[in-house]
């Protein structure tokens, strides 16, 4: 009998649903929320309301596209955390209600673990063990992946995530939200060595990005005093220099982790893994260090239900189900058991 799972993702500002059959992701329906752009960032209450409006049509579209009836479903999966509590609550409540109505198992998925397991949707797939650099607006982690359900965080940011650093730097440059992709766009036209920004160093494999944000702020403040058009006249070089500094910080720790654990299977995941500068840096390291590098398809970089579906598939095989008493977790470290 086929294993068919409906997966729901609602951790932040994208409502998504996906159907997976016997480990093959059939679709990945995503409704992006544009309401946050005028505020320069995600507004949690507005995100929750948008999820409530989108979840039924998104799930309906995913089921119809896959050609699957609700009676054929083996389980319902949902993002339990980490994320915005109100947003998570929408997806959690919907999944619990549907699982109860159909009398089928319920599977909770860790959002960050799902980002990593997105590498098993398509070929080529990494071999165990591998190290995954997980980078997003809310997280920056180095994860040692020993198996589908055996993951260990070996390094992480102690303050801000790199995705937040990209977005805040973009805001300082007067760019709209989300700013990370715009930094990447302008960086392609600029000189990454034009301006130098300090790298914050932390012990071991941990990261810190609050210091570089402050350095960028003070640098721009001082330059604008001398030339009010400084940003306008140097936007490409500024974007390239900021991106270069942030990626250098990411790569330094990644190289150290690979060396300390003697691993050449290297992957990236999360929204920032779509950054062209990071992808290029990885390709360079692939040649220099002879790494086997794995980069997810663009549609599986940002928040999506396809990655929730593949993570749920492996949890289904391991019979890791939850009861209706389960609730969302705004903070949910990798490795937390239901």
C-alpha positions as CSV (number, residue, x, y, z in Angstrom):
1,X,0.0,0.0,0.0
2,X,1.4,3.4,-1.0
3,X,2.5,5.8,1.7
4,X,0.8,9.2,0.9
5,X,1.3,12.2,3.2
6,X,-0.1,15.7,3.1
7,X,2.4,18.2,4.5
8,X,1.6,21.7,5.7
9,X,4.1,24.5,6.3
10,X,3.1,27.8,8.1
11,X,6.1,28.8,10.2
12,X,6.5,32.4,9.0
13,X,5.1,34.3,6.0
14,X,4.4,31.6,3.5
15,X,1.5,29.1,3.5
16,X,2.5,25.9,1.7
17,X,1.2,22.4,1.2
18,X,2.7,19.4,-0.5
19,X,1.8,15.8,-1.2
20,X,4.4,13.1,-1.1
21,X,3.9,9.5,-2.3
22,X,6.3,6.7,-1.4
23,X,9.1,9.3,-0.9
24,X,8.5,11.2,-4.1
25,X,7.3,14.8,-3.7
26,X,4.4,15.3,-6.1
27,X,4.0,19.1,-5.8
28,X,4.9,22.1,-3.7
29,X,2.2,24.7,-3.5
30,X,3.2,28.0,-1.9
31,X,1.2,31.2,-1.2
32,X,3.6,34.1,-0.4
33,X,2.4,37.0,1.8
34,X,3.1,40.4,0.3
35,X,1.4,42.3,3.1
36,X,4.7,42.6,5.1
37,X,6.6,44.6,2.5
38,X,5.3,48.0,3.6
39,X,6.4,47.3,7.1
40,X,10.0,46.3,6.3
41,X,9.7,42.9,7.9
42,X,7.2,40.2,8.9
43,X,4.4,41.3,11.2
44,X,3.4,38.2,13.3
45,X,-0.3,39.1,13.7
46,X,-0.7,39.8,9.9
47,X,1.1,36.6,9.1
48,X,-1.3,34.6,11.2
49,X,-4.3,36.2,9.6
50,X,-2.9,35.6,6.1
51,X,-2.3,31.9,6.9
52,X,-5.9,31.5,8.0
53,X,-7.1,33.0,4.7
54,X,-4.7,30.9,2.5
55,X,-4.5,27.4,4.2
56,X,-7.7,25.9,2.8
57,X,-7.2,27.0,-0.8
58,X,-3.5,26.0,-0.7
59,X,-4.3,22.5,0.7
60,X,-7.1,22.1,-1.8
61,X,-4.9,23.0,-4.7
62,X,-2.1,20.6,-3.5
63,X,-4.5,17.7,-3.2
64,X,-6.1,18.3,-6.6
65,X,-2.8,18.8,-8.4
66,X,-1.6,15.5,-7.0
67,X,-4.8,13.7,-7.9
68,X,-5.1,12.4,-4.4
69,X,-8.3,11.9,-2.4
70,X,-8.4,12.6,1.3
71,X,-9.4,8.9,1.9
72,X,-6.1,7.9,0.3
73,X,-3.9,9.8,2.8
74,X,-1.7,7.8,5.1
75,X,-0.9,10.7,7.4
76,X,-0.9,14.5,7.9
77,X,2.4,16.3,8.6
78,X,2.9,19.9,9.8
79,X,5.6,22.2,10.9
80,X,5.6,22.2,14.7
81,X,8.5,24.7,15.0
82,X,10.6,26.8,15.2
83,X,8.7,29.8,13.9
84,X,6.2,32.5,14.7
85,X,3.8,31.0,17.3
86,X,0.6,32.4,15.8
87,X,1.6,31.3,12.3
88,X,2.5,27.8,13.6
89,X,-0.8,27.5,15.4
90,X,-2.7,27.9,12.2
91,X,-1.0,25.0,10.5
92,X,-0.9,22.8,13.6
93,X,-4.6,23.3,14.3
94,X,-5.5,22.5,10.6
95,X,-3.4,19.4,10.5
96,X,-4.7,18.1,13.9
97,X,-8.3,18.6,12.8
98,X,-7.8,16.9,9.4
99,X,-6.0,14.0,11.0
100,X,-8.7,13.6,13.6
101,X,-11.5,13.7,10.9
102,X,-9.7,11.1,8.7
103,X,-8.6,9.0,11.7
104,X,-5.0,8.9,10.4
105,X,-1.6,9.5,12.1
106,X,-0.2,12.9,12.7
107,X,3.5,13.8,12.2
108,X,5.2,16.9,13.6
109,X,8.3,18.2,11.7
110,X,11.1,20.4,12.8
111,X,11.4,23.2,10.3
112,X,15.2,23.4,10.4
113,X,15.6,19.6,10.1
114,X,13.3,19.7,7.1
115,X,15.5,22.3,5.4
116,X,18.4,19.8,5.7
117,X,16.4,16.8,4.5
118,X,15.2,18.8,1.4
119,X,18.5,17.4,-0.1
120,X,16.8,14.0,-0.3
121,X,14.0,15.2,-2.6
122,X,16.0,15.1,-5.8
123,X,19.3,13.7,-6.9
124,X,22.2,14.0,-6.2
125,X,21.8,13.2,-2.5
126,X,24.5,13.6,0.1
127,X,26.0,10.5,1.8
128,X,26.0,10.2,5.6
129,X,27.7,11.6,7.5
130,X,27.6,15.1,6.0
131,X,27.8,18.7,7.4
132,X,25.1,21.1,6.5
133,X,25.3,24.9,6.8
134,X,21.8,26.0,7.5
135,X,21.3,29.7,6.9
136,X,18.0,31.6,7.0
137,X,16.5,34.8,8.4
138,X,16.1,33.3,11.8
139,X,18.9,30.6,12.0
140,X,22.5,30.1,11.2
141,X,23.7,26.6,12.2
142,X,26.3,24.0,11.4
143,X,24.7,20.6,11.6
144,X,26.4,17.2,11.6
145,X,23.9,14.9,9.9
146,X,24.5,11.2,10.8
147,X,21.1,9.9,9.5
148,X,17.7,11.1,8.5
149,X,16.6,11.5,12.1
150,X,20.0,11.8,13.8
151,X,21.3,15.3,13.6
152,X,23.6,17.3,15.9
153,X,24.1,21.0,16.0
154,X,27.9,21.6,16.2
155,X,27.9,25.3,15.8
156,X,25.3,28.2,15.7
157,X,24.9,31.9,16.0
158,X,25.0,33.4,19.4
159,X,22.9,36.4,18.5
160,X,21.6,37.4,15.0
161,X,21.2,35.1,12.0
162,X,23.0,35.8,8.8
163,X,19.7,36.2,6.9
164,X,18.8,39.0,9.4
165,X,22.2,40.6,8.9
166,X,21.5,40.7,5.1
167,X,18.0,42.2,5.6
168,X,19.2,44.8,8.1
169,X,22.1,45.8,6.0
170,X,19.8,46.2,3.0
171,X,17.5,48.4,5.1
172,X,20.5,50.6,6.0
173,X,21.1,50.9,2.2
174,X,17.5,52.0,1.7
175,X,16.4,48.8,0.0
176,X,13.0,47.3,0.4
177,X,12.1,44.1,2.3
178,X,13.1,41.3,1.8
179,X,16.5,42.9,1.4
180,X,18.8,39.8,1.1
181,X,17.9,39.0,-2.5
182,X,18.4,42.7,-3.4
183,X,21.9,42.7,-1.8
184,X,22.7,39.7,-4.0
185,X,21.4,41.5,-7.1
186,X,23.4,44.6,-6.6
187,X,26.5,42.6,-5.4
188,X,26.8,41.0,-8.9
189,X,27.6,44.4,-10.3
190,X,30.0,45.6,-7.6
191,X,33.6,45.2,-6.3
192,X,33.6,43.0,-3.2
193,X,37.0,44.4,-2.1
194,X,36.0,48.1,-2.3
195,X,35.0,48.4,1.3
196,X,36.3,46.3,4.2
197,X,34.0,45.3,7.1
198,X,35.3,43.4,10.2
199,X,34.6,39.8,10.8
200,X,33.3,38.9,14.2
201,X,35.1,35.9,15.7
202,X,33.5,33.5,18.2
203,X,35.1,30.5,20.0
204,X,34.8,27.1,18.3
205,X,32.3,26.8,15.5
206,X,29.8,29.4,16.7
207,X,28.8,32.6,14.8
208,X,28.0,36.2,15.7
209,X,26.5,38.7,13.3
210,X,25.5,41.6,15.6
211,X,29.0,43.2,15.4
212,X,29.2,43.4,11.7
213,X,25.7,45.0,11.6
214,X,26.9,47.7,14.0
215,X,30.1,48.2,11.9
216,X,28.0,48.7,8.7
217,X,25.7,51.1,10.5
218,X,28.6,53.3,11.8
219,X,30.5,53.2,8.5
220,X,27.5,54.4,6.6
221,X,26.7,57.1,9.1
222,X,30.2,58.5,8.9
223,X,30.4,58.4,5.1
224,X,27.0,60.0,4.7
225,X,28.1,62.9,6.9
226,X,30.8,63.6,4.3
227,X,28.7,62.8,1.2
228,X,24.9,62.6,1.4
229,X,24.9,60.7,-1.9
230,X,27.5,58.1,-0.7
231,X,25.1,55.1,-0.7
232,X,23.4,56.1,-4.0
233,X,26.8,56.5,-5.7
234,X,28.3,53.3,-4.3
235,X,25.3,50.9,-4.0
236,X,26.8,48.1,-6.0
237,X,30.2,48.1,-4.3
238,X,28.6,48.4,-0.9
239,X,26.3,45.4,-1.5
240,X,29.2,43.4,-2.9
241,X,31.5,44.3,0.1
242,X,28.8,43.5,2.7
243,X,27.9,40.2,1.0
244,X,31.6,39.3,0.7
245,X,32.2,39.9,4.4
246,X,29.1,37.9,5.5
247,X,29.9,34.9,3.3
248,X,33.6,34.9,4.4
249,X,32.3,34.6,8.0
250,X,30.1,31.6,7.0
251,X,32.8,29.9,5.0
252,X,35.5,30.2,7.7
253,X,33.6,28.2,10.2
254,X,32.3,25.7,7.6
255,X,35.9,25.0,6.5
256,X,36.9,24.5,10.1
257,X,34.0,22.2,10.8
258,X,34.9,20.1,7.7
259,X,38.5,19.9,8.8
260,X,37.7,19.0,12.5
261,X,35.2,16.3,11.6
262,X,37.2,15.1,8.6
263,X,34.1,15.3,6.3
264,X,34.1,16.2,2.7
265,X,30.3,15.8,2.1
266,X,29.1,19.4,2.5
267,X,25.6,20.8,2.0
268,X,23.8,24.1,2.5
269,X,20.1,24.7,3.3
270,X,17.7,27.5,4.1
271,X,16.7,30.8,2.5
272,X,20.2,32.3,2.3
273,X,21.4,29.2,0.4
274,X,19.8,30.8,-2.7
275,X,22.4,33.5,-2.5
276,X,24.6,33.4,-5.6
277,X,27.7,34.6,-3.7
278,X,27.4,31.7,-1.2
279,X,26.9,29.2,-4.0
280,X,29.9,30.5,-5.8
281,X,32.1,30.3,-2.6
282,X,31.0,26.7,-2.2
283,X,31.9,25.9,-5.7
284,X,35.3,27.4,-5.2
285,X,35.8,25.3,-2.0
286,X,34.7,22.2,-3.9
287,X,37.7,22.6,-6.2
288,X,40.1,23.7,-3.5
289,X,39.2,21.2,-0.8
290,X,37.8,18.5,-3.1
291,X,34.5,18.6,-1.3
292,X,31.3,16.9,-2.6
293,X,29.0,19.9,-2.5
294,X,25.1,19.7,-2.4
295,X,23.0,22.8,-3.1
296,X,19.2,22.5,-3.0
297,X,16.9,23.5,-5.9
298,X,15.8,27.1,-5.5
299,X,12.2,26.1,-4.7
300,X,13.4,24.2,-1.7
301,X,15.6,26.9,-0.3
302,X,12.9,29.2,1.1
303,X,10.1,27.9,3.4
304,X,8.0,25.3,1.6
305,X,6.0,22.2,2.3
306,X,8.0,20.0,0.0
307,X,10.8,19.8,2.6
308,X,8.2,19.1,5.4
309,X,6.9,16.3,3.3
310,X,10.2,14.5,2.8
311,X,11.0,14.9,6.5
312,X,7.6,13.5,7.3
313,X,8.2,10.5,5.0
314,X,11.3,9.4,7.0
315,X,9.4,10.0,10.3
316,X,6.5,7.8,9.0
317,X,8.9,5.0,8.2
318,X,10.3,5.3,11.7
319,X,6.7,5.4,13.1
320,X,7.4,8.7,14.9
321,X,3.8,10.0,15.3
322,X,2.3,12.5,17.8
323,X,-1.1,12.8,19.5
324,X,-3.7,15.5,19.4
325,X,-2.3,17.0,22.5
326,X,0.8,18.3,20.7
327,X,1.2,22.1,20.4
328,X,3.4,24.4,18.3
329,X,6.9,25.4,19.6
330,X,8.3,28.8,18.7
331,X,11.7,27.6,19.7
332,X,12.4,24.0,18.7
333,X,16.0,22.9,18.7
334,X,17.0,20.1,16.3
335,X,16.9,16.8,18.0
336,X,13.9,17.4,20.1
337,X,11.7,14.3,20.3
338,X,7.9,14.5,20.3
